[in-house]
Amino acid sequence: MSNEKWYDQFTGKKNGKISESKNKRKEFNRQRDAYYDAKRRGTDKKDGEVSFSGRRNADAALLSVRNLFAYKELPADAIAVLNDFDRLVQGVKPMNSRQLQNLPRDIRTLSHQLTDERESRHVSYMNATEQLSAYLRYFTWWNLVRLTRVFANLPEGSLNLSNDNVILDIGSGPLTVVTALWLARPELRNKKLTVYCLDISQSTMAAGEELYMSVAAKARPSDENADGFWKIIRVKGEIGTPIRRKANLVTCANMFNELYQKEHEDPEKIAEKQLKKLIDYAEGDASIFIAEPGMPAAGRFISIMREKLIEKGFNIPAPCPHLGKCPMDGLHARYGGSAKWCNFSFSTEDAPSKLLKLSESAGLPKERAVISFLFADKSKKTDSNKNSQIAVVSDPIMLPGHRLGFYSCCEKGMILAVDSGNRKLKSGDILSVKIETPLEALQKDKKSGAMELNV
């Protein structure tokens, strides 16, 4: 019998070099799943049933798993809207055939302006027709894919808004957060809510409001007596611009990254000033949602905001499994430091096929979507089972001995969770475990110093 393993071609044990194919991650996942499926069929009592018991050499018993980005939690009408989002955009901001032909080029150009050419970008770049169209048809679409997954999978009891409550969306742009909330949380569609949208670009918000109304016409409330949409109030201005009412939910997505990359102040001081502005907008028991790109500077900023929110009495229901010190605070990570930063990813295999095709044609293929985020509220804190909650953060890492590991977070610090069997762990999994090996007896990962926990 051959000693060759299914993963040898990826680890370089056989061929000496990892394949440079752009599809190697997909092929890795496919072969991993096939390997474990075959193994499970030969060992489990029932064909195809995953067993979480009887693992030898495990340091923790796995009791349950939930994922922060589970596709199955998306409502059916939300999936339908996401799959056909380009048609809705065409109804709001129509493009002719020549413009549509140039769309991939415009997307690629805008991508550079949002990343490596951001310093030369004009502050009113979103007012240009070509750039706004490219943003709506690509970046807004991808942001909806990310945010609907997050909102649909928030813990039970989150976003418990009542009639006549207020939402404030800061840096609203084309109302992406508002649209994602409508799609992902159908129970909120029945509520009579007022949404203040704050941004420096009136034209972008106006286009976003038209898009939101188009989405609301497709994804209807279950209550026939509901209004059918929320009341949108557009306010031109930056964060700190006053609004008339206090908010029960304050949201901001992809807003702070431009600020902390331009400011020369210490990130802690920037976060403290910006958090004060957020809290000034909020009712006493309001919730706060912050999302940023999954990159080192964003992970560092999110970690600082988390710490300061906890100091002010907030709980962090998502994504954190605990209220202790963040073991992935990203300190100096943007400058090449060794600290891990908190960012999650999920596969794009369920993303709209037309969006994936557009990404390919623009030269920006995506096999996974990445995000750093936090949701904070004043819910009652409990200590029950908190020590047994672990958040899987990283993508899989090949470890010596043909093992799969994942950098993870728990109250006791950073964990290198080792998939000791057919767990199929992935970034965004929240594990409920019963730890059976004393933590002080666990081996340490030589690279990161994290405790190795066989699950």
Residue pairs with C-beta under 8 A, 6 or more apart in sequence:
4 14
5 13
5 402
6 31
6 32
6 34
6 35
7 28
7 31
7 32
7 35
7 398
7 402
8 14
8 15
9 15
9 19
10 18
10 19
10 24
10 28
10 398
11 18
11 398
11 402
12 18
13 402
18 24
19 27
21 27
22 365
25 367
25 368
26 349
26 367
29 347
32 404
32 424
33 424
36 421
36 422
36 424
37 48
39 422
40 48
40 49
40 50
40 51
40 422
41 47
41 48
43 51
44 50
44 51
45 51
50 422
50 424
52 61
52 62
52 63
53 61
55 61
55 420
55 421
57 420
57 454
58 420
58 421
58 436
58 454
58 455
59 435
59 436
59 437
59 442
59 453
59 454
59 455
60 433
60 434
60 435
60 436
60 437
60 453
60 454
60 455
61 433
61 434
61 436
62 423
62 431
62 432
62 433
62 455
63 388
63 432
63 433
63 434
64 431
64 432
65 423
65 425
65 429
65 430
65 431
65 432
66 153
66 429
66 430
67 153
67 346
67 426
67 428
67 429
67 430
68 149
68 150
68 153
68 318
68 319
68 344
68 346
68 428
68 429
68 430
69 149
69 150
69 153
69 344
69 346
69 428
70 149
70 152
70 153
71 149
71 350
73 149
73 152
73 153
74 82
74 148
74 149
74 152
74 183
74 184
75 152
75 183
75 184
75 186
75 219
77 183
77 186
77 218
77 219
77 220
78 148
78 152
78 183
78 184
78 186
78 219
80 218
80 219
81 88
81 183
81 215
81 218
81 219
82 141
82 144
82 145
82 148
82 183
82 352
83 352
83 353
83 354
84 352
85 141
85 144
85 352
85 355
86 137
86 141
86 354
86 355
86 358
88 211
88 214
88 215
88 218
89 133
89 136
89 137
89 140
89 141
89 211
91 214
92 136
92 207
92 210
92 211
92 214
93 132
93 133
93 136
93 207
95 103
95 133
99 130
99 133
102 130
103 133
103 134
103 137
103 358
103 362
104 358
104 361
104 362
104 363
105 362
106 130
106 131
106 133
106 134
107 134
107 137
107 138
107 358
107 362
107 364
108 362
108 363
108 364
109 134
110 131
110 134
110 135
110 138
110 139
111 362
111 364
113 120
113 121
113 125
113 131
114 121
114 139
118 258
118 261
123 200
124 200
124 201
125 131
126 132
126 135
126 173
126 201
126 203
126 204
127 201
127 203
127 204
132 174
132 203
132 204
132 207
135 173
135 174
136 174
136 207
136 211
137 358
138 355
138 358
138 359
138 362
140 173
140 174
140 176
140 211
141 352
141 355
142 355
142 359
142 366
142 369
143 176
143 180
143 253
143 254
144 176
144 179
144 180
144 183
145 348
145 351
145 352
145 355
145 369
146 291
146 369
146 371
147 176
147 177
147 180
147 184
147 253
147 291
148 180
148 183
148 184
149 184
149 346
149 369
150 184
150 291
150 318
150 371
150 373
151 159
151 180
151 181
151 184
151 185
152 184
152 185
153 318
154 317
154 318
154 375
155 317
155 318
157 379
158 287
158 317
158 318
158 375
158 377
159 181
159 185
159 188
159 249
159 287
161 167
161 188
161 191
161 193
161 248
161 249
162 191
162 248
163 191
163 192
163 193
164 192
164 193
164 194
165 191
165 193
165 194
165 248
165 249
166 193
166 194
166 195
166 196
166 245
166 246
166 247
166 248
166 249
166 283
167 178
167 181
167 193
167 194
167 195
167 196
167 230
167 247
167 248
167 249
167 250
167 251
168 195
168 196
168 198
168 243
168 247
168 249
168 250
168 251
168 281
168 282
169 175
169 177
169 178
169 195
169 196
169 197
169 198
169 251
169 252
170 198
170 239
170 250
170 251
170 252
170 255
170 278
170 281
171 198
171 199
171 239
171 252
171 253
171 254
171 255
172 178
172 197
172 198
172 199
172 205
172 208
172 234
173 199
173 201
173 204
173 205
173 208
173 254
174 204
174 205
174 207
174 208
174 211
175 197
175 205
175 208
175 209
175 211
175 212
175 232
176 208
176 253
177 251
177 252
177 253
177 289
178 195
178 197
178 208
178 212
178 230
178 232
179 208
179 211
179 212
179 215
181 188
181 251
182 188
182 189
182 212
182 215
182 216
182 219
182 230
183 215
183 219
186 219
186 221
186 222
189 216
189 219
189 220
189 221
189 222
189 223
189 226
190 221
190 222
190 223
190 226
191 226
191 230
192 226
192 227
192 230
192 231
193 230
193 231
194 230
194 231
194 233
194 245
195 230
195 231
195 232
195 233
196 233
196 235
196 243
196 245
196 247
197 205
197 208
197 209
197 232
197 233
197 234
197 235
198 235
198 237
198 238
198 239
198 241
198 243
199 205
199 234
199 235
199 236
199 237
200 236
200 237
200 238
201 236
202 234
202 236
205 234
205 236
206 234
209 232
209 234
212 229
212 232
213 229
216 228
216 229
217 228
220 228
221 227
221 228
233 243
235 241
235 243
239 252
239 255
239 274
239 277
239 278
240 277
243 281
246 281
246 282
246 283
246 286
247 281
247 282
247 283
247 286
248 282
248 283
248 285
248 286
248 287
249 286
249 287
249 288
249 289
250 278
250 281
250 282
250 286
250 287
250 288
250 289
251 288
251 289
251 290
252 278
252 289
252 290
252 291
253 289
253 290
253 291
253 292
254 291
254 292
254 293
256 274
256 290
256 292
256 298
256 301
257 292
257 293
257 295
257 297
257 298
257 301
259 270
259 274
260 267
260 270
260 271
260 297
260 301
261 297
263 270
267 300
267 301
267 304
268 304
270 301
271 301
271 304
271 305
271 308
272 308
274 305
275 305
275 308
275 309
275 312
278 288
279 288
279 312
282 288
284 378
285 377
285 378
286 377
286 378
287 375
287 376
287 377
287 378
288 309
288 314
288 375
288 376
288 377
289 373
289 374
289 375
289 376
290 302
290 305
290 373
290 374
291 371
291 372
291 373
292 298
292 299
292 301
292 302
292 371
292 372
292 373
293 370
293 371
293 372
294 343
294 344
294 345
294 370
294 371
294 372
295 334
295 341
295 343
295 372
296 330
296 333
296 334
296 341
297 330
297 334
298 341
298 343
298 372
299 328
299 329
299 330
299 333
299 341
299 342
299 343
299 372
300 329
300 330
300 331
300 333
300 334
300 341
302 342
302 372
302 373
302 374
303 326
303 328
303 329
303 330
303 341
303 342
304 329
305 374
306 316
306 320
306 326
306 374
306 376
307 325
307 326
309 316
309 374
309 376
310 316
310 323
313 378
314 376
314 377
314 378
315 323
315 376
315 377
315 378
315 379
315 380
315 381
316 323
316 374
316 375
316 376
317 375
317 376
317 377
317 379
318 373
318 374
318 375
319 342
319 344
319 373
319 374
319 375
319 391
319 428
319 430
320 326
320 374
320 391
320 409
321 386
321 389
321 390
321 391
321 409
321 410
321 411
321 430
322 386
322 389
322 409
322 410
322 411
323 381
323 386
324 411
324 412
326 342
326 409
327 340
327 409
327 413
327 414
327 450
328 339
328 340
328 341
328 342
328 393
328 407
328 409
328 414
329 339
329 341
329 342
330 339
330 340
330 341
330 342
331 337
331 339
332 339
333 339
333 340
333 341
338 448
340 393
340 394
340 407
340 414
340 448
341 372
342 372
342 393
342 409
343 370
343 371
343 372
343 393
344 370
344 371
344 372
344 373
344 393
344 427
344 428
345 368
345 369
345 370
345 371
345 395
345 427
345 428
346 368
346 369
346 426
346 427
346 428
347 367
347 368
347 426
348 356
348 366
348 367
348 368
348 369
351 366
351 369
356 365
356 366
359 365
359 366
368 395
385 432
386 411
387 410
387 411
387 412
387 435
388 432
388 433
388 434
388 435
389 410
389 411
389 430
389 431
389 432
389 433
390 408
390 409
390 410
390 415
390 417
390 430
390 431
390 433
390 453
391 408
391 409
391 410
391 429
391 430
391 431
392 406
392 408
392 417
392 425
392 426
392 427
392 428
392 429
392 430
392 431
393 406
393 407
393 408
393 409
393 427
394 406
394 407
394 408
394 427
395 406
395 427
396 404
396 405
396 406
396 419
396 425
396 426
397 404
397 405
397 406
397 407
397 416
398 404
398 405
399 405
399 416
399 418
403 418
403 419
403 420
404 418
404 419
404 425
405 416
405 417
405 418
405 419
405 445
405 452
406 416
406 417
406 419
406 425
406 426
406 427
407 414
407 415
407 416
407 417
407 448
407 450
408 414
408 415
408 416
408 417
408 431
408 453
409 415
412 439
412 451
413 450
413 451
414 448
414 449
414 450
414 451
415 450
415 451
415 452
415 453
416 445
416 448
416 450
416 451
416 452
416 453
417 425
417 431
417 453
417 455
418 452
418 453
418 454
418 455
419 425
419 455
420 454
420 455
423 455
425 431
425 455
431 455
433 455
435 453
437 453
439 451
442 451
442 452
442 453
443 451
443 452
444 450
444 451
444 452
445 451
445 452
